[in-house]
């Protein structure tokens, strides 16, 4: 089985955007999206690409750039998150073999992260979600809240650990013109989160907390020697002992040399297959003739992986990091 742990509902029906606009204009309207509209939005996009690329299941969450935690207040975020998560649940209910739900948290700048706990519990306990997306910068590129390692975040971590779900570090859109959202803000956040973990004892306080850093870890694998050296200078333990029991990386890296570097630097046990297809990069690479985000080709094209390694990346690691996930056929037994 090939499990893509990083997918977003980037093709949601237009009615969702209409509802969001009305919400931000203070209008109370009902969100009306039919099952047929959901099917149409997926059949011509994510489902079509699953079939064409030979993947089996996608862990599916609301569109990351649309989380917009910096917009409105805490109630705005709570209502928006609930609407988006409910829509994800409907997608997964319509296509239980193809999609597994991951939730958006109702974060808001300056609001303690414990405010996200009720929605996380609702999604996991009532609707079977297997993970959450955690925004380390709800201010949208201005980084106004404490780092992820501050006790500000601890009540939320306690609940994440209790529920036994991983958190994917994932920022939303950037309202800071210095940072292009997908080309800079996302990669900056991935790298920043890793460095925050390196300088803290977070995983001593939460030894079972599991965090996925997407987009191949941002700049981390490319500068692995720098981080090893910084940890050494700071008298921290070796990174493989200190962080890699809790921190994992996905394969949303859109060229073969990048994937090859990731596989060379990071242990196979810490790499989970992902594509973020129909996401940040949607075009065809003129050098290969294939879509940039067809990341399965890169794993298959690796000259260093054996069959057992590929099985870990494609499926086994996802089962270990997302223990609440069980394929539909196993749930039916």
Secondary structure, DSSP 8 states (H G I E B T S, - for coil): --EEEEEEETT--HHHHHHHHHHHTT--------HHHHHHHHHTTHHHHHHHHT--EEEEEE-GGG--TTSS-HHHHHHHHHHHHHHHHHHHHHTTTTEEE-EE----TTS-GGGGHHHHHIIIIIH---EEEE-S-TTSSS--S--TTSGGGHHHHHHHHHHT-EEEE------STTS-IIIIIHHHHHHHHHHHHHTS-HHHH-TT--EEE-GGGTTTGGGHHHHHHHHHHTT---HHHHTTTTEEEE----SHHHHHHHHHHS-GGGEE-----SSS--SEETTTTEETT-THHHHHH-SS--HHHHHIIIIIHHHHH-TT---HHHHT-
